[in-house]
Amino acid sequence: MRALVILMLCLFIPAAWAAEAYAPVLDIGKGGQCVRDPHWMRENHMHLLRHLRDETVRKGIRSDQDSLKNCVECHASVTDNSVIARDDSFCVGCHRFEAVKIDCFECHASKRKQALVKKDEQ
């Protein structure tokens, strides 16, 4: 039994290190303190967004803390104010790496609200 545990550790720990070594390099925007632990967000953000969507659309409950708008405000690039404009943009970088289609921004804004306000003023 002990040999099996050691074998499993020898196989899985290097695989985990390798996965982190090949992770995409992202432009995280302003970054800072996230509303959740970053590791938890990497694993669960899609479930959180789906749950919040259901709460908002079906029950009319809105939470500013966990809103997609707040994610964009914090993680949009400081150079182009977008989370999807370039290959290293916060959302696009991970979704391409994981080969997952991103469809949030077919309806939702992918740029910071401040950037949209400045553009409208010009």
C-alpha positions in Angstrom: 0.0 0.0 0.0 2.8 2.4 0.9 4.5 1.7 -2.4 1.3 2.5 -4.3 1.0 5.8 -2.5 4.6 6.7 -3.3 4.1 5.7 -7.0 1.0 7.8 -7.2 2.9 10.8 -5.8 5.7 10.3 -8.2 3.3 10.3 -11.1 0.9 13.1 -10.1 3.2 15.8 -8.5 5.4 16.2 -11.6 2.2 16.3 -13.8 0.8 19.1 -11.7 4.1 21.1 -11.9 4.2 20.6 -15.6 0.6 21.9 -16.0 1.6 25.1 -14.1 4.7 25.5 -16.3 2.6 25.6 -19.4 -0.2 27.8 -18.1 -0.9 30.9 -20.2 0.7 34.2 -19.3 -2.1 36.7 -18.8 -2.5 40.4 -18.6 -4.5 40.5 -15.3 -5.3 44.2 -15.5 -5.4 46.0 -12.3 -5.6 42.8 -10.4 -5.4 43.0 -6.6 -7.6 41.2 -4.0 -10.1 39.0 -5.8 -13.6 38.3 -4.3 -12.6 34.7 -4.0 -9.3 32.8 -3.7 -7.6 32.8 -7.1 -7.2 29.0 -7.2 -10.9 28.6 -6.3 -11.9 31.0 -9.1 -9.8 29.2 -11.7 -11.7 26.0 -10.8 -15.2 27.3 -10.2 -15.8 30.7 -11.9 -18.0 29.1 -14.5 -20.2 27.6 -11.9 -20.3 30.9 -10.0 -21.3 32.8 -13.1 -24.0 30.3 -14.0 -25.4 30.3 -10.5 -25.4 34.1 -10.4 -27.1 34.2 -13.8 -29.9 32.0 -12.6 -30.2 34.1 -9.4 -30.4 37.3 -11.4 -32.6 36.2 -14.3 -35.0 34.0 -12.5 -35.2 35.5 -9.1 -34.1 39.1 -9.7 -31.3 38.9 -7.1 -28.3 41.0 -8.0 -25.0 40.9 -6.1 -22.4 43.6 -6.9 -19.6 41.7 -5.3 -19.8 38.7 -7.7 -21.0 40.5 -10.8 -19.4 40.0 -14.2 -19.1 43.8 -14.5 -16.8 43.9 -11.4 -14.7 41.1 -12.9 -14.2 43.2 -16.1 -13.5 46.4 -14.1 -10.7 44.7 -12.2 -9.2 42.4 -14.9 -9.5 44.4 -18.1 -6.1 45.3 -19.5 -4.8 48.7 -18.5 -3.6 49.3 -22.1 -6.9 48.5 -24.0 -9.5 48.2 -21.1 -10.7 44.9 -22.5 -10.7 41.3 -21.2 -11.0 39.8 -24.7 -9.1 42.1 -27.1 -5.8 40.2 -27.4 -4.5 36.6 -27.0 -3.1 37.4 -23.6 -6.3 39.2 -22.4 -7.5 37.9 -19.0 -10.5 35.9 -20.2 -9.4 34.9 -23.7 -6.0 33.7 -22.6 -7.3 31.0 -20.3 -10.3 30.0 -22.5 -8.0 29.5 -25.5 -5.5 27.5 -23.4 -8.4 25.3 -22.2 -10.0 25.2 -25.7 -13.3 26.5 -24.2 -15.6 28.8 -26.1 -16.2 32.1 -24.4 -19.7 33.5 -25.0 -20.3 35.9 -22.1 -19.4 38.9 -24.2 -21.9 38.3 -26.9 -24.3 40.1 -24.5 -22.1 41.6 -21.8 -19.6 44.4 -22.1 -16.0 43.2 -22.3 -14.5 46.7 -21.5 -14.3 48.7 -18.4 -17.2 51.1 -17.7 -14.7 54.0 -17.2 -13.3 53.3 -20.7 -16.8 53.3 -22.2 -17.6 56.6 -20.5 -14.4 58.3 -21.7 -15.1 57.1 -25.3 -18.6 58.5 -25.2 -17.4 61.9 -24.0 -15.0 62.3 -27.0 
